Amino acid sequence: MAVKSVSIRIEEEMLQKIACVADYEGRSVNSHILVLVRDSVKKFEEDNGKITIGQPIDRDENVKRAAKK
């Protein structure tokens, strides 16, 4: 599997907080962010079914819309 790079914009304070959590967990910031992304995808798939790459996700069924005020 190819490894890709992604840049993100993040506030300095949030980056420092993530660095503290990563250090506590014995990980680099990059490794910690990968754990968070994997956990997010896993939760999404548990709630909505397995993601098949190349297949569109039916947003009407899978995306929880914000409640109207």
PDB file with SEQRES, HELIX, SHEET and CRYST1 records, atoms N, CA, C and O in Angstrom:
SEQRES   1 A   69  MET ALA VAL LYS SER VAL SER ILE ARG ILE GLU GLU GLU          
SEQRES   2 A   69  MET LEU GLN LYS ILE ALA CYS VAL ALA ASP TYR GLU GLY          
SEQRES   3 A   69  ARG SER VAL ASN SER HIS ILE LEU VAL LEU VAL ARG ASP          
SEQRES   4 A   69  SER VAL LYS LYS PHE GLU GLU ASP ASN GLY LYS ILE THR          
SEQRES   5 A   69  ILE GLY GLN PRO ILE ASP ARG ASP GLU ASN VAL LYS ARG          
SEQRES   6 A   69  ALA ALA LYS LYS                                              
HELIX    1 AA1 GLU A   12  GLU A   25  1                                  14    
HELIX    2 AA2 VAL A   29  ASN A   48  1                                  20    
HELIX    3 AA3 ARG A   59  ASN A   62  1                                   4    
CRYST1    1.000    1.000    1.000  90.00  90.00  90.00 P 1           1          
ATOM      1  N   MET A   1       0.851  -1.173   0.000  1.00  0.00           N  
ATOM      2  CA  MET A   1       0.000   0.000   0.000  1.00  0.00           C  
ATOM      3  C   MET A   1       0.899   1.238   0.000  1.00  0.00           C  
ATOM      4  O   MET A   1       1.841   1.334   0.786  1.00  0.00           O  
ATOM      5  N   ALA A   2       0.598   2.167  -0.879  1.00  0.00           N  
ATOM      6  CA  ALA A   2       1.378   3.407  -0.954  1.00  0.00           C  
ATOM      7  C   ALA A   2       1.081   4.297   0.248  1.00  0.00           C  
ATOM      8  O   ALA A   2      -0.042   4.336   0.751  1.00  0.00           O  
ATOM      9  N   VAL A   3       2.092   4.996   0.686  1.00  0.00           N  
ATOM     10  CA  VAL A   3       1.937   5.938   1.788  1.00  0.00           C  
ATOM     11  C   VAL A   3       1.942   7.336   1.198  1.00  0.00           C  
ATOM     12  O   VAL A   3       2.863   7.699   0.467  1.00  0.00           O  
ATOM     13  N   LYS A   4       0.930   8.116   1.506  1.00  0.00           N  
ATOM     14  CA  LYS A   4       0.788   9.479   1.006  1.00  0.00           C  
ATOM     15  C   LYS A   4       1.008  10.464   2.132  1.00  0.00           C  
ATOM     16  O   LYS A   4       0.820  10.138   3.304  1.00  0.00           O  
ATOM     17  N   SER A   5       1.406  11.670   1.770  1.00  0.00           N  
ATOM     18  CA  SER A   5       1.560  12.754   2.744  1.00  0.00           C  
ATOM     19  C   SER A   5       0.382  13.706   2.628  1.00  0.00           C  
ATOM     20  O   SER A   5      -0.132  13.950   1.536  1.00  0.00           O  
ATOM     21  N   VAL A   6      -0.039  14.241   3.767  1.00  0.00           N  
ATOM     22  CA  VAL A   6      -1.132  15.208   3.823  1.00  0.00           C  
ATOM     23  C   VAL A   6      -0.706  16.347   4.734  1.00  0.00           C  
ATOM     24  O   VAL A   6      -0.173  16.115   5.819  1.00  0.00           O  
ATOM     25  N   SER A   7      -0.938  17.569   4.295  1.00  0.00           N  
ATOM     26  CA  SER A   7      -0.694  18.726   5.162  1.00  0.00           C  
ATOM     27  C   SER A   7      -2.009  19.147   5.793  1.00  0.00           C  
ATOM     28  O   SER A   7      -3.062  19.079   5.159  1.00  0.00           O  
ATOM     29  N   ILE A   8      -1.943  19.583   7.046  1.00  0.00           N  
ATOM     30  CA  ILE A   8      -3.140  20.114   7.691  1.00  0.00           C  
ATOM     31  C   ILE A   8      -2.811  21.468   8.306  1.00  0.00           C  
ATOM     32  O   ILE A   8      -1.666  21.751   8.659  1.00  0.00           O  
ATOM     33  N   ARG A   9      -3.825  22.278   8.420  1.00  0.00           N  
ATOM     34  CA  ARG A   9      -3.691  23.544   9.136  1.00  0.00           C  
ATOM     35  C   ARG A   9      -4.245  23.308  10.533  1.00  0.00           C  
ATOM     36  O   ARG A   9      -5.350  22.791  10.695  1.00  0.00           O  
ATOM     37  N   ILE A  10      -3.478  23.687  11.526  1.00  0.00           N  
ATOM     38  CA  ILE A  10      -3.890  23.443  12.904  1.00  0.00           C  
ATOM     39  C   ILE A  10      -3.365  24.574  13.783  1.00  0.00           C  
ATOM     40  O   ILE A  10      -2.240  25.041  13.608  1.00  0.00           O  
ATOM     41  N   GLU A  11      -4.184  24.998  14.715  1.00  0.00           N  
ATOM     42  CA  GLU A  11      -3.769  26.058  15.625  1.00  0.00           C  
ATOM     43  C   GLU A  11      -2.596  25.568  16.466  1.00  0.00           C  
ATOM     44  O   GLU A  11      -2.524  24.392  16.821  1.00  0.00           O  
ATOM     45  N   GLU A  12      -1.682  26.475  16.780  1.00  0.00           N  
ATOM     46  CA  GLU A  12      -0.480  26.146  17.548  1.00  0.00           C  
ATOM     47  C   GLU A  12      -0.832  25.483  18.871  1.00  0.00           C  
ATOM     48  O   GLU A  12      -0.213  24.487  19.249  1.00  0.00           O  
ATOM     49  N   GLU A  13      -1.823  26.027  19.582  1.00  0.00           N  
ATOM     50  CA  GLU A  13      -2.192  25.455  20.881  1.00  0.00           C  
ATOM     51  C   GLU A  13      -2.686  24.023  20.733  1.00  0.00           C  
ATOM     52  O   GLU A  13      -2.334  23.164  21.542  1.00  0.00           O  
ATOM     53  N   MET A  14      -3.500  23.750  19.706  1.00  0.00           N  
ATOM     54  CA  MET A  14      -3.999  22.390  19.500  1.00  0.00           C  
ATOM     55  C   MET A  14      -2.858  21.449  19.151  1.00  0.00           C  
ATOM     56  O   MET A  14      -2.840  20.311  19.620  1.00  0.00           O  
ATOM     57  N   LEU A  15      -1.902  21.895  18.337  1.00  0.00           N  
ATOM     58  CA  LEU A  15      -0.748  21.073  17.999  1.00  0.00           C  
ATOM     59  C   LEU A  15       0.065  20.743  19.252  1.00  0.00           C  
ATOM     60  O   LEU A  15       0.525  19.613  19.415  1.00  0.00           O  
ATOM     61  N   GLN A  16       0.237  21.707  20.117  1.00  0.00           N  
ATOM     62  CA  GLN A  16       0.969  21.468  21.361  1.00  0.00           C  
ATOM     63  C   GLN A  16       0.234  20.470  22.247  1.00  0.00           C  
ATOM     64  O   GLN A  16       0.860  19.623  22.884  1.00  0.00           O  
ATOM     65  N   LYS A  17      -1.092  20.568  22.289  1.00  0.00           N  
ATOM     66  CA  LYS A  17      -1.879  19.627  23.092  1.00  0.00           C  
ATOM     67  C   LYS A  17      -1.798  18.219  22.514  1.00  0.00           C  
ATOM     68  O   LYS A  17      -1.658  17.250  23.261  1.00  0.00           O  
ATOM     69  N   ILE A  18      -1.885  18.099  21.188  1.00  0.00           N  
ATOM     70  CA  ILE A  18      -1.760  16.787  20.554  1.00  0.00           C  
ATOM     71  C   ILE A  18      -0.377  16.208  20.837  1.00  0.00           C  
ATOM     72  O   ILE A  18      -0.240  15.011  21.089  1.00  0.00           O  
ATOM     73  N   ALA A  19       0.649  17.062  20.795  1.00  0.00           N  
ATOM     74  CA  ALA A  19       2.017  16.609  21.077  1.00  0.00           C  
ATOM     75  C   ALA A  19       2.118  16.076  22.501  1.00  0.00           C  
ATOM     76  O   ALA A  19       2.799  15.078  22.736  1.00  0.00           O  
ATOM     77  N   CYS A  20       1.456  16.720  23.448  1.00  0.00           N  
ATOM     78  CA  CYS A  20       1.463  16.243  24.842  1.00  0.00           C  
ATOM     79  C   CYS A  20       0.811  14.875  24.955  1.00  0.00           C  
ATOM     80  O   CYS A  20       1.341  13.985  25.620  1.00  0.00           O  
ATOM     81  N   VAL A  21      -0.344  14.701  24.306  1.00  0.00           N  
ATOM     82  CA  VAL A  21      -1.046  13.418  24.351  1.00  0.00           C  
ATOM     83  C   VAL A  21      -0.203  12.344  23.671  1.00  0.00           C  
ATOM     84  O   VAL A  21      -0.068  11.235  24.189  1.00  0.00           O  
ATOM     85  N   ALA A  22       0.363  12.672  22.509  1.00  0.00           N  
ATOM     86  CA  ALA A  22       1.197  11.711  21.775  1.00  0.00           C  
ATOM     87  C   ALA A  22       2.380  11.279  22.639  1.00  0.00           C  
ATOM     88  O   ALA A  22       2.693  10.091  22.722  1.00  0.00           O  
ATOM     89  N   ASP A  23       3.028  12.235  23.272  1.00  0.00           N  
ATOM     90  CA  ASP A  23       4.173  11.927  24.127  1.00  0.00           C  
ATOM     91  C   ASP A  23       3.745  11.017  25.283  1.00  0.00           C  
ATOM     92  O   ASP A  23       4.450  10.063  25.612  1.00  0.00           O  
ATOM     93  N   TYR A  24       2.622  11.299  25.884  1.00  0.00           N  
ATOM     94  CA  TYR A  24       2.100  10.482  26.985  1.00  0.00           C  
ATOM     95  C   TYR A  24       1.869   9.045  26.516  1.00  0.00           C  
ATOM     96  O   TYR A  24       2.127   8.092  27.252  1.00  0.00           O  
ATOM     97  N   GLU A  25       1.372   8.900  25.261  1.00  0.00           N  
ATOM     98  CA  GLU A  25       1.088   7.580  24.703  1.00  0.00           C  
ATOM     99  C   GLU A  25       2.335   6.917  24.118  1.00  0.00           C  
ATOM    100  O   GLU A  25       2.270   5.775  23.665  1.00  0.00           O  
ATOM    101  N   GLY A  26       3.479   7.630  24.124  1.00  0.00           N  
ATOM    102  CA  GLY A  26       4.713   7.074  23.592  1.00  0.00           C  
ATOM    103  C   GLY A  26       4.769   7.062  22.080  1.00  0.00           C  
ATOM    104  O   GLY A  26       5.402   6.196  21.476  1.00  0.00           O  
ATOM    105  N   ARG A  27       4.102   8.032  21.472  1.00  0.00           N  
ATOM    106  CA  ARG A  27       4.048   8.108  20.013  1.00  0.00           C  
ATOM    107  C   ARG A  27       4.543   9.454  19.537  1.00  0.00           C  
ATOM    108  O   ARG A  27       4.613  10.416  20.302  1.00  0.00           O  
ATOM    109  N   SER A  28       4.888   9.510  18.248  1.00  0.00           N  
ATOM    110  CA  SER A  28       5.141  10.792  17.608  1.00  0.00           C  
ATOM    111  C   SER A  28       3.777  11.438  17.319  1.00  0.00           C  
ATOM    112  O   SER A  28       2.743  10.771  17.360  1.00  0.00           O  
ATOM    113  N   VAL A  29       3.793  12.725  17.032  1.00  0.00           N  
ATOM    114  CA  VAL A  29       2.542  13.405  16.668  1.00  0.00           C  
ATOM    115  C   VAL A  29       1.945  12.742  15.427  1.00  0.00           C  
ATOM    116  O   VAL A  29       0.740  12.497  15.377  1.00  0.00           O  
ATOM    117  N   ASN A  30       2.779  12.451  14.426  1.00  0.00           N  
ATOM    118  CA  ASN A  30       2.289  11.820  13.208  1.00  0.00           C  
ATOM    119  C   ASN A  30       1.625  10.476  13.516  1.00  0.00           C  
ATOM    120  O   ASN A  30       0.523  10.204  13.040  1.00  0.00           O  
ATOM    121  N   SER A  31       2.289   9.646  14.303  1.00  0.00           N  
ATOM    122  CA  SER A  31       1.724   8.336  14.651  1.00  0.00           C  
ATOM    123  C   SER A  31       0.430   8.478  15.430  1.00  0.00           C  
ATOM    124  O   SER A  31      -0.510   7.711  15.223  1.00  0.00           O  
ATOM    125  N   HIS A  32       0.376   9.452  16.323  1.00  0.00           N  
ATOM    126  CA  HIS A  32      -0.846   9.655  17.104  1.00  0.00           C  
ATOM    127  C   HIS A  32      -2.008  10.086  16.205  1.00  0.00           C  
ATOM    128  O   HIS A  32      -3.132   9.611  16.368  1.00  0.00           O  
ATOM    129  N   ILE A  33      -1.735  10.972  15.273  1.00  0.00           N  
ATOM    130  CA  ILE A  33      -2.789  11.407  14.342  1.00  0.00           C  
ATOM    131  C   ILE A  33      -3.274  10.224  13.505  1.00  0.00           C  
ATOM    132  O   ILE A  33      -4.472  10.109  13.244  1.00  0.00           O  
ATOM    133  N   LEU A  34      -2.362   9.342  13.078  1.00  0.00           N  
ATOM    134  CA  LEU A  34      -2.778   8.151  12.329  1.00  0.00           C  
ATOM    135  C   LEU A  34      -3.694   7.263  13.168  1.00  0.00           C  
ATOM    136  O   LEU A  34      -4.667   6.715  12.650  1.00  0.00           O  
ATOM    137  N   VAL A  35      -3.391   7.118  14.462  1.00  0.00           N  
ATOM    138  CA  VAL A  35      -4.259   6.339  15.352  1.00  0.00           C  
ATOM    139  C   VAL A  35      -5.652   6.973  15.410  1.00  0.00           C  
ATOM    140  O   VAL A  35      -6.659   6.269  15.336  1.00  0.00           O  
ATOM    141  N   LEU A  36      -5.707   8.293  15.540  1.00  0.00           N  
ATOM    142  CA  LEU A  36      -7.001   8.984  15.602  1.00  0.00           C  
ATOM    143  C   LEU A  36      -7.792   8.814  14.310  1.00  0.00           C  
ATOM    144  O   LEU A  36      -9.006   8.614  14.343  1.00  0.00           O  
ATOM    145  N   VAL A  37      -7.103   8.895  13.169  1.00  0.00           N  
ATOM    146  CA  VAL A  37      -7.770   8.720  11.873  1.00  0.00           C  
ATOM    147  C   VAL A  37      -8.287   7.292  11.737  1.00  0.00           C  
ATOM    148  O   VAL A  37      -9.428   7.080  11.324  1.00  0.00           O  
ATOM    149  N   ARG A  38      -7.455   6.313  12.081  1.00  0.00           N  
ATOM    150  CA  ARG A  38      -7.898   4.907  12.002  1.00  0.00           C  
ATOM    151  C   ARG A  38      -9.101   4.649  12.900  1.00  0.00           C  
ATOM    152  O   ARG A  38     -10.041   3.963  12.498  1.00  0.00           O  
ATOM    153  N   ASP A  39      -9.075   5.197  14.119  1.00  0.00           N  
ATOM    154  CA  ASP A  39     -10.209   5.030  15.034  1.00  0.00           C  
ATOM    155  C   ASP A  39     -11.476   5.658  14.459  1.00  0.00           C  
ATOM    156  O   ASP A  39     -12.565   5.099  14.591  1.00  0.00           O  
ATOM    157  N   SER A  40     -11.334   6.812  13.823  1.00  0.00           N  
ATOM    158  CA  SER A  40     -12.480   7.487  13.232  1.00  0.00           C  
ATOM    159  C   SER A  40     -13.089   6.664  12.090  1.00  0.00           C  
ATOM    160  O   SER A  40     -14.308   6.517  12.004  1.00  0.00           O  
ATOM    161  N   VAL A  41     -12.234   6.136  11.221  1.00  0.00           N  
ATOM    162  CA  VAL A  41     -12.716   5.318  10.105  1.00  0.00           C  
ATOM    163  C   VAL A  41     -13.366   4.040  10.636  1.00  0.00           C  
ATOM    164  O   VAL A  41     -14.423   3.633  10.153  1.00  0.00           O  
ATOM    165  N   LYS A  42     -12.740   3.413  11.622  1.00  0.00           N  
ATOM    166  CA  LYS A  42     -13.298   2.194  12.209  1.00  0.00           C  
ATOM    167  C   LYS A  42     -14.689   2.458  12.788  1.00  0.00           C  
ATOM    168  O   LYS A  42     -15.610   1.672  12.563  1.00  0.00           O  
ATOM    169  N   LYS A  43     -14.846   3.544  13.521  1.00  0.00           N  
ATOM    170  CA  LYS A  43     -16.151   3.894  14.099  1.00  0.00           C  
ATOM    171  C   LYS A  43     -17.172   4.158  12.999  1.00  0.00           C  
ATOM    172  O   LYS A  43     -18.312   3.702  13.085  1.00  0.00           O  
ATOM    173  N   PHE A  44     -16.765   4.899  11.957  1.00  0.00           N  
ATOM    174  CA  PHE A  44     -17.675   5.170  10.848  1.00  0.00           C  
ATOM    175  C   PHE A  44     -18.154   3.860  10.227  1.00  0.00           C  
ATOM    176  O   PHE A  44     -19.346   3.693   9.968  1.00  0.00           O  
ATOM    177  N   GLU A  45     -17.221   2.929   9.987  1.00  0.00           N  
ATOM    178  CA  GLU A  45     -17.600   1.665   9.372  1.00  0.00           C  
ATOM    179  C   GLU A  45     -18.474   0.822  10.298  1.00  0.00           C  
ATOM    180  O   GLU A  45     -19.377   0.133   9.823  1.00  0.00           O  
ATOM    181  N   GLU A  46     -18.229   0.859  11.593  1.00  0.00           N  
ATOM    182  CA  GLU A  46     -19.092   0.132  12.534  1.00  0.00           C  
ATOM    183  C   GLU A  46     -20.512   0.683  12.487  1.00  0.00           C  
ATOM    184  O   GLU A  46     -21.478  -0.076  12.567  1.00  0.00           O  
ATOM    185  N   ASP A  47     -20.641   1.997  12.359  1.00  0.00           N  
ATOM    186  CA  ASP A  47     -21.956   2.641  12.348  1.00  0.00           C  
ATOM    187  C   ASP A  47     -22.657   2.559  10.999  1.00  0.00           C  
ATOM    188  O   ASP A  47     -23.886   2.516  10.939  1.00  0.00           O  
ATOM    189  N   ASN A  48     -21.867   2.538   9.895  1.00  0.00           N  
ATOM    190  CA  ASN A  48     -22.447   2.713   8.569  1.00  0.00           C  
ATOM    191  C   ASN A  48     -22.124   1.622   7.565  1.00  0.00           C  
ATOM    192  O   ASN A  48     -22.598   1.677   6.431  1.00  0.00           O  
ATOM    193  N   GLY A  49     -21.338   0.643   7.946  1.00  0.00           N  
ATOM    194  CA  GLY A  49     -20.944  -0.415   7.021  1.00  0.00           C  
ATOM    195  C   GLY A  49     -19.573  -0.125   6.413  1.00  0.00           C  
ATOM    196  O   GLY A  49     -19.091   1.008   6.418  1.00  0.00           O  
ATOM    197  N   LYS A  50     -18.966  -1.185   5.892  1.00  0.00           N  
ATOM    198  CA  LYS A  50     -17.612  -1.098   5.349  1.00  0.00           C  
ATOM    199  C   LYS A  50     -17.558  -0.133   4.176  1.00  0.00           C  
ATOM    200  O   LYS A  50     -18.444  -0.113   3.322  1.00  0.00           O  
ATOM    201  N   ILE A  51     -16.503   0.660   4.154  1.00  0.00           N  
ATOM    202  CA  ILE A  51     -16.264   1.578   3.046  1.00  0.00           C  
ATOM    203  C   ILE A  51     -15.567   0.794   1.942  1.00  0.00           C  
ATOM    204  O   ILE A  51     -14.556   0.132   2.181  1.00  0.00           O  
ATOM    205  N   THR A  52     -16.110   0.873   0.741  1.00  0.00           N  
ATOM    206  CA  THR A  52     -15.482   0.267  -0.417  1.00  0.00           C  
ATOM    207  C   THR A  52     -14.886   1.388  -1.246  1.00  0.00           C  
ATOM    208  O   THR A  52     -15.609   2.250  -1.746  1.00  0.00           O  
ATOM    209  N   ILE A  53     -13.565   1.379  -1.393  1.00  0.00           N  
ATOM    210  CA  ILE A  53     -12.877   2.427  -2.137  1.00  0.00           C  
ATOM    211  C   ILE A  53     -13.371   2.420  -3.575  1.00  0.00           C  
ATOM    212  O   ILE A  53     -13.464   1.365  -4.204  1.00  0.00           O  
ATOM    213  N   GLY A  54     -13.686   3.594  -4.088  1.00  0.00           N  
ATOM    214  CA  GLY A  54     -14.174   3.726  -5.457  1.00  0.00           C  
ATOM    215  C   GLY A  54     -15.690   3.717  -5.565  1.00  0.00           C  
ATOM    216  O   GLY A  54     -16.249   4.036  -6.614  1.00  0.00           O  
ATOM    217  N   GLN A  55     -16.352   3.349  -4.472  1.00  0.00           N  
ATOM    218  CA  GLN A  55     -17.821   3.345  -4.459  1.00  0.00           C  
ATOM    219  C   GLN A  55     -18.316   4.565  -3.704  1.00  0.00           C  
ATOM    220  O   GLN A  55     -17.858   4.822  -2.591  1.00  0.00           O  
ATOM    221  N   PRO A  56     -19.240   5.322  -4.281  1.00  0.00           N  
ATOM    222  CA  PRO A  56     -19.761   6.488  -3.556  1.00  0.00           C  
ATOM    223  C   PRO A  56     -20.549   6.051  -2.328  1.00  0.00           C  
ATOM    224  O   PRO A  56     -21.180   4.994  -2.315  1.00  0.00           O  
ATOM    225  N   ILE A  57     -20.497   6.880  -1.312  1.00  0.00           N  
ATOM    226  CA  ILE A  57     -21.267   6.631  -0.091  1.00  0.00           C  
ATOM    227  C   ILE A  57     -22.620   7.315  -0.258  1.00  0.00           C  
ATOM    228  O   ILE A  57     -22.687   8.477  -0.658  1.00  0.00           O  
ATOM    229  N   ASP A  58     -23.682   6.602   0.045  1.00  0.00           N  
ATOM    230  CA  ASP A  58     -25.027   7.169  -0.037  1.00  0.00           C  
ATOM    231  C   ASP A  58     -25.208   8.132   1.133  1.00  0.00           C  
ATOM    232  O   ASP A  58     -25.524   7.717   2.248  1.00  0.00           O  
ATOM    233  N   ARG A  59     -25.006   9.406   0.868  1.00  0.00           N  
ATOM    234  CA  ARG A  59     -25.060  10.420   1.923  1.00  0.00           C  
ATOM    235  C   ARG A  59     -26.426  10.487   2.587  1.00  0.00           C  
ATOM    236  O   ARG A  59     -26.511  10.757   3.785  1.00  0.00           O  
ATOM    237  N   ASP A  60     -27.481  10.252   1.846  1.00  0.00           N  
ATOM    238  CA  ASP A  60     -28.819  10.342   2.433  1.00  0.00           C  
ATOM    239  C   ASP A  60     -29.002   9.325   3.553  1.00  0.00           C  
ATOM    240  O   ASP A  60     -29.707   9.593   4.526  1.00  0.00           O  
ATOM    241  N   GLU A  61     -28.372   8.161   3.424  1.00  0.00           N  
ATOM    242  CA  GLU A  61     -28.509   7.133   4.449  1.00  0.00           C  
ATOM    243  C   GLU A  61     -27.417   7.205   5.507  1.00  0.00           C  
ATOM    244  O   GLU A  61     -27.658   6.856   6.663  1.00  0.00           O  
ATOM    245  N   ASN A  62     -26.211   7.655   5.130  1.00  0.00           N  
ATOM    246  CA  ASN A  62     -25.063   7.528   6.019  1.00  0.00           C  
ATOM    247  C   ASN A  62     -24.663   8.787   6.765  1.00  0.00           C  
ATOM    248  O   ASN A  62     -23.990   8.691   7.792  1.00  0.00           O  
ATOM    249  N   VAL A  63     -25.043   9.943   6.298  1.00  0.00           N  
ATOM    250  CA  VAL A  63     -24.610  11.178   6.946  1.00  0.00           C  
ATOM    251  C   VAL A  63     -25.713  11.686   7.847  1.00  0.00           C  
ATOM    252  O   VAL A  63     -26.847  11.911   7.423  1.00  0.00           O  
ATOM    253  N   LYS A  64     -25.345  11.857   9.092  1.00  0.00           N  
ATOM    254  CA  LYS A  64     -26.318  12.381  10.047  1.00  0.00           C  
ATOM    255  C   LYS A  64     -26.335  13.905   9.920  1.00  0.00           C  
ATOM    256  O   LYS A  64     -25.329  14.560  10.194  1.00  0.00           O  
ATOM    257  N   ARG A  65     -27.414  14.441   9.528  1.00  0.00           N  
ATOM    258  CA  ARG A  65     -27.522  15.879   9.315  1.00  0.00           C  
ATOM    259  C   ARG A  65     -27.815  16.572  10.640  1.00  0.00           C  
ATOM    260  O   ARG A  65     -28.436  15.999  11.535  1.00  0.00           O  
ATOM    261  N   ALA A  66     -27.360  17.801  10.745  1.00  0.00           N  
ATOM    262  CA  ALA A  66     -27.615  18.590  11.950  1.00  0.00           C  
ATOM    263  C   ALA A  66     -29.116  18.864  12.065  1.00  0.00           C  
ATOM    264  O   ALA A  66     -29.799  19.109  11.070  1.00  0.00           O  
ATOM    265  N   ALA A  67     -29.599  18.816  13.285  1.00  0.00           N  
ATOM    266  CA  ALA A  67     -31.009  19.088  13.520  1.00  0.00           C  
ATOM    267  C   ALA A  67     -31.319  20.536  13.201  1.00  0.00           C  
ATOM    268  O   ALA A  67     -30.548  21.438  13.528  1.00  0.00           O  
ATOM    269  N   LYS A  68     -32.466  20.750  12.554  1.00  0.00           N  
ATOM    270  CA  LYS A  68     -32.885  22.118  12.228  1.00  0.00           C  
ATOM    271  C   LYS A  68     -33.415  22.799  13.466  1.00  0.00           C  
ATOM    272  O   LYS A  68     -34.066  22.183  14.309  1.00  0.00           O  
ATOM    273  N   LYS A  69     -33.124  24.081  13.560  1.00  0.00           N  
ATOM    274  CA  LYS A  69     -33.580  24.853  14.727  1.00  0.00           C  
ATOM    275  C   LYS A  69     -34.942  25.440  14.475  1.00  0.00           C  
ATOM    276  O   LYS A  69     -35.491  26.121  15.341  1.00  0.00           O  
TER     277      LYS A  69                                                      
END                                                                             
